[in-house]
Amino acid sequence: MGEHPNVSRIRDGYVAFAKGDFEALNELFAEDLLWHEVGRNQLAGEYQGRDAVYGFFGKLMQVTEGTFHLDLHTILADDEHATALVVTTASRGDRSIRVNDVHVFHLRDGKAVEFWTASTDQYAVDELIG
């Protein structure tokens, strides 16, 4: 049994994110994407639409002084859902984090329509982000 096509779509999305390639991300993210950012920090909340999500990405990079990075470990996907296991690293001032996260995508016609994240150390993330 071969790899589900949504696995490569999600993988390509992580590559595009790392490069800041929003044109490529447009191929993965639905225009009306709903992004759920958990936690009790200045960036937590819901972001509706690609433009709002891209604005969130910009704020995240600003707050983490450009150090935010995702190390993708594996992706599991079917027609409607994908889950990615990642290690998130970031720094801000003299603080830094390295935490395991799970990213969950709800997919429709090969595009992400909703996204959630779950962190193994949300407290550390919240402290770093502020």
C-alpha positions in Angstrom: 0.0 0.0 0.0 1.4 3.4 -1.0 1.5 6.7 0.8 -1.8 8.6 0.9 -1.6 11.7 -1.3 -2.4 13.9 1.6 0.8 12.9 3.3 2.9 14.5 0.6 0.6 17.5 0.5 1.1 18.1 4.3 4.9 17.4 4.0 5.1 20.0 1.1 3.3 22.4 3.4 5.9 22.1 6.1 8.7 22.6 3.5 6.8 25.7 2.3 6.4 27.1 5.8 10.1 26.7 6.5 10.9 28.7 3.4 8.2 31.3 4.0 6.6 30.3 0.6 3.1 31.5 1.0 2.2 30.8 -2.7 2.9 27.1 -2.0 1.0 27.2 1.3 -2.0 28.5 -0.7 -2.0 25.1 -2.4 -2.5 23.4 1.0 -4.6 25.9 3.0 -8.2 26.6 2.1 -9.0 30.3 1.8 -11.4 30.0 4.7 -9.0 28.0 6.9 -9.8 28.0 10.6 -6.7 27.9 12.8 -6.9 27.1 16.5 -3.9 28.2 18.5 -4.0 26.9 22.0 -2.6 28.3 25.2 -2.7 31.3 27.4 -0.3 33.6 25.6 -0.5 36.7 23.4 -1.0 34.6 20.2 -3.5 32.1 21.5 -6.9 32.2 19.8 -8.7 31.4 16.6 -7.6 32.7 13.2 -10.2 32.7 10.4 -8.9 32.7 6.8 -5.5 32.3 5.2 -4.7 36.0 5.5 -5.3 35.9 9.3 -3.2 32.7 9.6 -0.4 34.3 7.6 -0.6 37.3 9.9 -0.3 34.9 12.9 2.8 33.3 11.3 4.4 36.8 11.0 3.6 37.6 14.6 5.0 34.2 15.7 8.3 34.9 13.9 8.5 38.4 15.3 7.9 37.3 18.9 10.4 34.4 18.6 12.9 36.7 16.9 12.9 34.5 13.8 13.9 31.4 15.6 10.7 29.4 15.4 11.4 26.1 13.7 9.5 22.8 13.2 11.3 19.5 12.8 8.8 17.2 11.1 9.0 13.5 12.3 6.1 11.8 10.6 2.7 12.3 9.0 -0.4 10.1 9.1 -3.2 11.0 6.7 -6.4 9.8 5.0 -9.0 11.6 2.9 -10.3 13.9 5.7 -7.6 14.1 8.3 -3.8 14.4 8.8 -1.7 14.3 11.9 1.9 15.4 12.0 4.4 14.8 14.8 6.8 17.6 15.2 9.5 19.0 17.5 9.1 22.7 17.9 12.1 24.9 18.9 12.1 28.6 19.4 13.9 31.3 21.5 13.1 34.7 22.8 15.7 36.6 24.7 17.4 34.2 27.1 14.6 31.6 27.0 14.3 28.8 24.6 12.0 25.8 24.2 12.2 22.4 22.5 8.8 20.6 22.8 7.1 17.7 21.1 3.8 18.8 19.4 1.0 17.1 17.5 -0.6 19.0 14.6 -4.1 17.9 13.4 -5.5 18.9 10.1 -9.1 18.5 8.9 -8.9 18.2 5.1 -11.5 18.7 2.3 -10.6 18.0 -1.3 -6.9 18.0 -0.4 -6.9 21.4 1.3 -6.7 22.1 5.1 -9.9 23.6 6.3 -9.1 23.5 10.0 -6.0 23.1 12.2 -5.3 22.3 15.9 -2.1 21.9 17.8 -1.4 20.0 21.0 1.9 20.5 22.9 3.6 18.3 25.4 4.7 21.4 27.4 2.1 24.2 26.8 3.4 26.0 29.9 6.8 26.4 28.4 5.3 27.6 25.1 3.1 30.1 27.0 6.1 31.4 29.0 8.2 31.9 25.9 5.5 33.6 23.8 4.3 35.7 26.8 
